[in-house]
Amino acid sequence: MKKLAVFIFMLVSYMTLIAQTDMKSNLTDEEINDLTSKLAMKLLLNDSQKSAVSGLLKTYGSELQKITAGSGEIRYKDKQELVSSINSQVESLLDSKQKMKYDVLKKEWWNSINSEEND
């Protein structure tokens, strides 16, 4: 019986640790600046585009946290819907040449966003 109680305690502790790890979805200002700079270099964004991308990344971080926490006013049903919305908004900021480059870079850029979330 004692072994079962210890096993259950360890299982609950592990699940709590996993849940807390998954909850980290807010990007820091430094991460947002880094991600924006990377995209700006590759797409030659102007200052207003950089500012808008930074704002979209802040929105992404806060909305993702609401989705994973299941709290607050959730505007998106899941992460994929949120990513699609942010992608559309980023694309709306770009000219035709930038859009062509973004289509090529999009997957890599989102992978870097996801890796920043998990750091």
Rosetta silent file (secondary structure, phi, psi, omega in degrees, C-alpha in Angstrom):
SEQUENCE: MKKLAVFIFMLVSYMTLIAQTDMKSNLTDEEINDLTSKLAMKLLLNDSQKSAVSGLLKTYGSELQKITAGSGEIRYKDKQELVSSINSQVESLLDSKQKMKYDVLKKEWWNSINSEEND
SCORE:     score description
SCORE:     0.000 S_00000001
   1 L     0.000  -39.969  179.746    0.000    0.000    0.000 S_00000001
   2 H   -64.168  -39.285  179.025    2.860    2.339    0.854 S_00000001
   3 H   -64.622  -39.154  178.796    4.490    1.641   -2.518 S_00000001
   4 H   -64.291  -42.350  179.228    1.236    2.465   -4.297 S_00000001
   5 H   -63.823  -42.020  178.661    0.954    5.781   -2.441 S_00000001
   6 H   -64.767  -43.094  178.972    4.554    6.676   -3.343 S_00000001
   7 H   -60.941  -44.904  179.786    3.932    5.708   -6.977 S_00000001
   8 H   -64.266  -42.739  178.010    0.784    7.848   -7.147 S_00000001
   9 H   -59.931  -44.762  179.763    2.580   10.780   -5.540 S_00000001
  10 H   -65.253  -39.231  179.322    5.427   10.518   -8.055 S_00000001
  11 H   -64.818  -45.209  178.793    2.983   10.249  -10.951 S_00000001
  12 H   -64.164  -40.987  178.123    1.043   13.318   -9.813 S_00000001
  13 H   -62.369  -43.320  179.144    4.308   15.243   -9.323 S_00000001
  14 H   -63.204  -44.298 -179.938    5.472   14.281  -12.804 S_00000001
  15 H   -63.208  -39.016  178.099    2.157   15.309  -14.368 S_00000001
  16 H   -64.122  -42.400  178.474    2.307   18.655  -12.567 S_00000001
  17 H   -62.782  -44.256  178.852    5.824   19.243  -13.855 S_00000001
  18 H   -63.076  -43.746 -179.648    4.776   18.398  -17.421 S_00000001
  19 H   -62.097  -41.457  179.577    1.735   20.682  -17.186 S_00000001
  20 H   -67.654  -36.305  178.092    3.869   23.580  -15.963 S_00000001
  21 H   -64.601  -42.872 -179.331    6.382   23.050  -18.767 S_00000001
  22 H   -70.185  -22.761 -177.289    3.617   23.120  -21.374 S_00000001
  23 H   -74.028  -22.386 -177.839    2.147   26.264  -19.851 S_00000001
  24 L   -71.415  100.829 -178.836    5.182   28.410  -20.706 S_00000001
  25 L  -134.474    0.510  175.524    3.994   30.043  -23.858 S_00000001
  26 L   -82.381  130.236  176.473    4.657   33.730  -23.278 S_00000001
  27 L   -86.825  139.550  176.946    7.562   35.038  -25.281 S_00000001
  28 L   -75.626  164.056  177.626    9.893   37.463  -23.520 S_00000001
  29 H   -60.308  -38.406  179.038   10.586   40.891  -24.999 S_00000001
  30 H   -63.764  -43.673  178.164   14.107   39.756  -25.841 S_00000001
  31 H   -64.206  -41.109  178.363   12.804   36.689  -27.694 S_00000001
  32 H   -62.334  -44.961  178.556   10.262   38.824  -29.559 S_00000001
  33 H   -62.051  -41.606  179.945   12.973   41.294  -30.571 S_00000001
  34 H   -64.446  -47.105  179.801   15.241   38.452  -31.715 S_00000001
  35 H   -64.079  -39.610  178.242   12.492   36.761  -33.749 S_00000001
  36 H   -66.032  -42.917  179.390   11.445   40.078  -35.280 S_00000001
  37 H   -62.107  -42.106  178.813   15.046   40.929  -36.165 S_00000001
  38 H   -59.922  -46.675 -179.560   15.575   37.570  -37.867 S_00000001
  39 H   -67.610  -38.877 -179.313   12.481   38.044  -39.998 S_00000001
  40 H   -62.711  -39.859  179.011   13.353   41.694  -40.679 S_00000001
  41 H   -65.799  -41.961 -175.833   16.797   40.760  -41.987 S_00000001
  42 H   -75.892  -31.507 -177.056   15.482   38.079  -44.277 S_00000001
  43 H  -106.059   -1.472 -177.134   12.510   40.046  -45.617 S_00000001
  44 L    54.230   55.693 -179.739   13.997   43.558  -45.434 S_00000001
  45 L   -73.451  145.014  173.276   11.141   44.851  -43.292 S_00000001
  46 L   -83.855  176.471 -174.705   10.734   48.575  -42.745 S_00000001
  47 H   -62.073  -40.281 -179.672   10.301   50.052  -39.268 S_00000001
  48 H   -68.851  -35.328  176.256    6.504   50.005  -39.304 S_00000001
  49 H   -66.516  -41.854  177.878    6.490   46.369  -40.452 S_00000001
  50 H   -60.093  -44.612  179.991    8.954   45.443  -37.683 S_00000001
  51 H   -61.997  -42.321  179.879    6.778   47.161  -35.111 S_00000001
  52 H   -66.144  -40.871  178.263    3.679   45.375  -36.377 S_00000001
  53 H   -63.662  -41.950  176.710    5.419   41.965  -36.343 S_00000001
  54 H   -58.972  -44.533  177.746    6.560   42.587  -32.754 S_00000001
  55 H   -61.895  -40.015  178.542    2.984   43.409  -31.783 S_00000001
  56 H   -66.124  -37.561  177.154    1.719   40.263  -33.476 S_00000001
  57 H   -67.359  -35.989  175.468    4.262   38.143  -31.607 S_00000001
  58 H   -64.605  -43.116  177.043    3.158   39.695  -28.311 S_00000001
  59 H   -61.593  -44.425  178.885   -0.438   38.909  -29.211 S_00000001
  60 H   -56.623  -48.556 -178.987    0.568   35.377  -30.156 S_00000001
  61 H   -61.190  -44.925 -178.231    2.285   34.815  -26.806 S_00000001
  62 H   -71.233  -39.165  179.170   -0.583   36.116  -24.707 S_00000001
  63 H   -69.022  -37.418  178.066   -3.273   34.329  -26.729 S_00000001
  64 H   -64.867  -37.878  177.675   -1.338   31.057  -26.661 S_00000001
  65 H   -63.670  -39.686  177.918   -1.063   31.303  -22.910 S_00000001
  66 H   -63.484  -40.762 -179.581   -4.852   31.761  -22.674 S_00000001
  67 H   -64.447  -47.847 -177.002   -5.393   28.715  -24.882 S_00000001
  68 H   -70.721  -30.176  179.691   -3.036   26.478  -22.905 S_00000001
  69 H   -84.737  -21.307 -176.876   -4.330   27.724  -19.552 S_00000001
  70 L    68.281   30.768 -177.518   -7.966   27.592  -20.619 S_00000001
  71 L  -129.130  166.278  178.558   -8.557   30.934  -18.952 S_00000001
  72 L    74.415 -173.207  179.058   -9.559   34.424  -19.894 S_00000001
  73 L   -83.618  104.601 -176.942  -11.405   35.438  -23.008 S_00000001
  74 L   -88.567  119.958 -179.177  -10.195   32.917  -25.592 S_00000001
  75 L   -93.445  -15.027 -177.154  -10.516   34.206  -29.146 S_00000001
  76 L  -124.036  141.677 -176.572   -9.039   31.121  -30.847 S_00000001
  77 L   -76.026  -28.080  178.543  -10.144   27.526  -30.432 S_00000001
  78 L  -157.602  176.153 -176.616   -6.629   26.088  -30.652 S_00000001
  79 H   -62.165  -39.573 -177.713   -3.003   26.865  -31.388 S_00000001
  80 H   -62.737  -39.984  177.485   -3.328   26.069  -35.091 S_00000001
  81 H   -64.735  -39.773  177.670   -6.123   28.610  -35.523 S_00000001
  82 H   -63.187  -47.250  179.475   -4.016   31.198  -33.690 S_00000001
  83 H   -60.398  -43.248  179.034   -0.962   30.485  -35.878 S_00000001
  84 H   -61.148  -42.000  179.349   -3.083   30.761  -39.032 S_00000001
  85 H   -64.288  -45.976  179.501   -4.468   34.094  -37.893 S_00000001
  86 H   -64.264  -41.162  177.067   -1.024   35.494  -37.061 S_00000001
  87 H   -58.063  -46.076  179.749    0.330   34.214  -40.401 S_00000001
  88 H   -61.051  -41.391 -179.613   -2.451   35.979  -42.272 S_00000001
  89 H   -68.486  -38.385  176.357   -1.796   39.195  -40.403 S_00000001
  90 H   -63.506  -46.676 -179.394    1.953   39.006  -41.072 S_00000001
  91 H   -60.896  -33.721  179.942    1.299   38.373  -44.763 S_00000001
  92 H   -67.863  -18.900  178.759   -1.035   41.373  -44.916 S_00000001
  93 H   -82.900  -16.773 -168.615    1.903   43.591  -43.862 S_00000001
  94 L   -96.822  151.709  171.631    4.151   42.436  -46.698 S_00000001
  95 L   -82.898  178.402 -173.032    4.567   43.518  -50.296 S_00000001
  96 H   -63.124  -39.812  178.766    4.524   40.899  -53.065 S_00000001
  97 H   -66.788  -41.791  179.075    8.298   40.212  -53.016 S_00000001
  98 H   -64.667  -37.918  178.371    8.309   39.913  -49.239 S_00000001
  99 H   -61.935  -41.336  179.280    5.339   37.517  -49.391 S_00000001
 100 H   -62.170  -43.501  178.147    7.219   35.252  -51.785 S_00000001
 101 H   -66.135  -41.096 -178.905   10.205   35.151  -49.416 S_00000001
 102 H   -63.106  -38.071  178.169    7.935   34.682  -46.391 S_00000001
 103 H   -58.063  -36.061  179.123    6.264   31.671  -48.015 S_00000001
 104 H   -75.144  -38.522 -173.903    9.695   30.053  -48.193 S_00000001
 105 H   -89.195  -14.233 -170.867   10.752   31.116  -44.677 S_00000001
 106 H   -52.389  -50.405 -176.411    7.447   30.674  -42.857 S_00000001
 107 H   -62.473  -45.029  179.126    7.990   27.130  -41.621 S_00000001
 108 H   -61.939  -42.332 -178.747   11.542   27.847  -40.411 S_00000001
 109 H   -64.938  -43.447  178.909   10.423   31.056  -38.662 S_00000001
 110 H   -67.260  -33.992  174.671    7.566   29.314  -36.853 S_00000001
 111 H   -62.389  -39.278  177.892    9.921   26.529  -35.811 S_00000001
 112 H   -68.656  -33.926  175.532   12.168   29.164  -34.229 S_00000001
 113 H   -63.940  -46.226  179.675    9.146   30.679  -32.461 S_00000001
 114 H   -63.271  -36.546  178.813    8.207   27.263  -31.091 S_00000001
 115 H   -70.005  -33.000  175.946   11.759   26.629  -29.918 S_00000001
 116 H   -66.436  -38.239  178.941   11.782   30.004  -28.109 S_00000001
 117 H   -60.447  -38.674 -172.792    8.525   29.071  -26.379 S_00000001
 118 H   -88.079   -5.499  178.890   10.038   25.864  -25.058 S_00000001
 119 L   -76.048    0.000    0.000   13.322   27.362  -23.828 S_00000001
